Amino acid sequence: MVGILSVRGWRSALLMLCVVTLVWLLIIAGLGLLSGGAGIWSRMLALEPGMAESVLGNFPEVIVGVLGITITVVSITLQLAATRYTHRVTEMFFHDRGNLAVLAFYVVASVHCVIAAILVRNGIVPQLLLTSTLLVVVVTVLLLVPYFIYVFAFLDPARLVTHLKHEAVSIFLHSRAERDPRQLRRLQLAFRGAVEQLSDVALHALSQQDRGIASMTSDALRDIATTYVGHKSGMEEEWFKIKGQVRQCAEFEILSEESVERLESHRSWLEWMVLRQMFTIYQASLNRMRDVVRLVSINVRQVSELALREKDEAVTDLCIRYFNSFLRSAINRKDVRSAYNVLDQYRNFAESALEDGAQRVVDGVTQHLAYYGRLANHSGLPFVTETAAFDLASLCELAYLRAYDGHKSILERLLKVDEQPESKAEENSLRGVRKAQIKLACFYLSAGADDLARIIAHDMADEDLERLKRLRGELLAAVEPEFWEVVDRGRNFDYLPPDQREQIEHFYRMLAISGDVPAPADQ
């Protein structure tokens, strides 16, 4: 069914119907010849005026009836698609050459048949008119089903998303050669319309629980942003200005003059607009479609990594701000799973920045990870805090292996995640943070960095000894590197690799803890 209902499928359907019709006519003609009569085509062209008037007089009704059916089906389908996705469907429909060609053919065919019927009533039966009218009627009827296939394929939401994406890309590519400021303003407004329509398609899809279309829309916005980042260097300076009707758009009207000036000076209004639409999709997906939330965060990470490679600091910082907004929204909405997934992508971005030597970016991201880890604990989401701690510990490991200059600052931020709990409940919920710190200390010991492990041991000097023993038992009880449930990361936070497992007693001796390891807790 998917193969039939494609934009190209109508051609196959039309060809099949033409072949079937031709075969049928040949069968009839063959039967006529076998019976000793004249050929079928000769009989049709040899109609008397009275018979021709009778036959051709019914053709206008047939053609107009087909046109009425076509308009009815198309209008209903078009209205449903516009209501479900975006009103741009109607505009796209009437800009499509295929739709215009078929509808124009039906109208011309109707006029042709009416004229033919009038001429025949005057007693004139031109053979050319008779032949052309017959062909017009046959083609009109044969086109009906293939055209419906074409319309249904044309209104497919996937094709709509692709069309809007190509339209947005073509707008800013066209603007590279534009010098007129007024025309640039019009192109900016057209671009804004395209990305807003993409966002509307995603929101309507989410309301219909259509995960596939929402995901496809997020991917389209990512493709627009990544394509633009690679082409913006050749843009006219006027393209980066926010003036006139563009300044009056809702996205910019709510911003202060200082924020607008910052977007202009950073030449990043387009990326800001695209990321804002992705943030809208993200917020609509919270606590509803976490797969879409994860995909949006992946797409933002891909945009940020490209900006990092292109040395576009403004867009890199913009992506960081949106990552922070993602975490704030997830924490405020108590969506633990979404925050967990966003942290995963945020850490991946920090790892890319660390590999690239972008110290400013790494310092900023690690500060934010520690901040939102503490915020999550104050908001009653200890698992998010634990996840942030393990992500910071993972960054510490990578920073040590890469001899990163800012390694100790990341370690200090990890040790501050569990500082100053405001209640006993918050203090108890920080057990996972201590696990992350103990695992990192074991990593340092396995790498021969005893001085760094001692920093962690010193930070735990006032920790309850019984609590530390229980944490040791839980870490030693985890023997599988993968978690036993289906999770996006697939990692077991409590698992210690063999070389690190051997160092856990060494670390506990640093803590001056002795005695047997208690039985592990039930898992």
Secondary structure as GFF3:
##gff-version 3
##sequence-region A 1 523
A	DSSP	alpha_helix	9	34	.	.	.	ID=ss1
A	DSSP	alpha_helix	40	45	.	.	.	ID=ss2
A	DSSP	alpha_helix	49	84	.	.	.	ID=ss3
A	DSSP	alpha_helix	88	95	.	.	.	ID=ss4
A	DSSP	alpha_helix	97	121	.	.	.	ID=ss5
A	DSSP	alpha_helix	127	154	.	.	.	ID=ss6
A	DSSP	alpha_helix	157	175	.	.	.	ID=ss7
A	DSSP	alpha_helix	181	207	.	.	.	ID=ss8
A	DSSP	alpha_helix	211	229	.	.	.	ID=ss9
A	DSSP	three_ten_helix	232	234	.	.	.	ID=ss10
A	DSSP	three_ten_helix	237	240	.	.	.	ID=ss11
A	DSSP	alpha_helix	244	247	.	.	.	ID=ss12
A	DSSP	alpha_helix	250	253	.	.	.	ID=ss13
A	DSSP	alpha_helix	257	266	.	.	.	ID=ss14
A	DSSP	alpha_helix	269	285	.	.	.	ID=ss15
A	DSSP	alpha_helix	290	309	.	.	.	ID=ss16
A	DSSP	alpha_helix	313	332	.	.	.	ID=ss17
A	DSSP	alpha_helix	336	356	.	.	.	ID=ss18
A	DSSP	alpha_helix	359	378	.	.	.	ID=ss19
A	DSSP	alpha_helix	382	401	.	.	.	ID=ss20
A	DSSP	alpha_helix	407	416	.	.	.	ID=ss21
A	DSSP	alpha_helix	424	428	.	.	.	ID=ss22
A	DSSP	alpha_helix	431	446	.	.	.	ID=ss23
A	DSSP	alpha_helix	450	459	.	.	.	ID=ss24
A	DSSP	alpha_helix	465	477	.	.	.	ID=ss25
A	DSSP	alpha_helix	498	501	.	.	.	ID=ss26
A	DSSP	alpha_helix	504	510	.	.	.	ID=ss27
###
